[in-house]
Amino acid sequence: MNNDVIITCAVTGAGDTADKSPHVPVTPREIADAAIEAWNAGAAIAHMHVRDPETKQGCRNDELYAEVCEILRASDCDVIINLTAGMGGDLYIGPEENPTAFGEGTDLVGALDRLSHIELLKPEICTLDCGSVNFGDGSMVYVSTPDMMRIGAKRIQELGVTIELECFDTGNLWFALQLLKEGLVDDNAMFQLCQGIPWGAPPTAGMLRGMVEMLPQGTNWTAFALGRNQLPWVAQSVLEGGHVRVGLEDNLYLGRGEFATNGQLVERAVNIVENMGGRILSPAEARDKLRLRGTQ
C-alpha cells in the first residue's frame, strides 16, 4: 500500500461530455477555476485539456492553454500544472469501400505539432500517449507510433518538462519502458495506467497488478478507471502502491443520477485514502516526490 498519496484531478478532458453534465468546464476561466476547486479539495496536480468555447469540443488552441495557465499562475494556487500533449492523434477510418477517405473529426498531426503549447508554456508536467489504440466502438483510432513517441519524448526532455507516460494497454506500457531504456525519458517520469477505455486495458484488479509488476522498482505511478469504476480505483491504486486520479474527464457522477463536481470527486478520493490510513501530499510535497524541475 502507498501511504503518501498524490491526487491528480483531470478536470475536463476532450470527450463529448460538456452537454452531458452542467459541471464540465469549457472556457479557460472555467477550466482554471475547476483546477483551483480541485486544489482546494486536496489535489496536488491538475491535468488539463482545453475546449473551443463555441463548440465545447476539445481543441489544440495554444492561446486557450496560455489563458488557463496565466489565470493559475496569477492566483495563490500552487497546484502542479499538467497539460495534455495528446491532442492531434485522432484518425477516423473511412467506410469499408474506401478506408483512406478519413472521416469528419480526424485531427492528425505530427509529434512536434502536438507539443506547440508545451513549447510555449513549459508546464511542470505534460503527457505522452504511449501507443496507438482503437478508441471506442466504430472506426476511430488514436495514432501514436513509435517514431512519433521517440520524437515527442526527446523534445519534452529537452524542454525540461516531466513526462507523464499514458499507458492505455500493456503494449503501451512495454513501449514506455523502452523509451526509458533508450534514455528518452528521465527516471522521474510518472506512469499513468489507464483502464476501462474501450478497447484498451480492462478495469480489472488482475490487469492492474500485471501492469504494476512491469514497472521498475521505485517508479511513481497512478492508475485510474472510467465511470463507476473511478472511485473504487482510488482504493485499488493505493493498495497496489500507486497514486490517484479522479475528475470529470473520466467520470461525471458522484453516485447514481447525481452529477459530480471536480471538487466533490477529489473530496471523495481524500476520504477514501485517509480512511485507508494514507496521507494526502500537498503540491510542494508532490513536487519533491516527483523531483520536478520547477519550470512553472
Secondary structure, DSSP 8 states (H G I E B T S, - for coil): --SEE-EEEE---SSS-TTT-TT---SHHHHHHHHHHHHHHT-SEEEE-EE-TTT--EE--HHHHHHHHHHHHHSS---EEEE---TTEEEE---TT-TTS--TT-EE--TTGGGHHHHHH--SEEEEE-S-EE-SSSSEEE---HHHHHHHHHHHHHHT-EEEEEESSHHHHHHHHHHHHTTSS-TT-EEEEEESSTTSS-S-HHHHHHHHHHS-TT-EEEEEE-GGGHHHHHHHHHHTT-EEEESTTT--EEETTEE--HHHHHHHHHHHHHHTT-EE--HHHHHHHHT-----
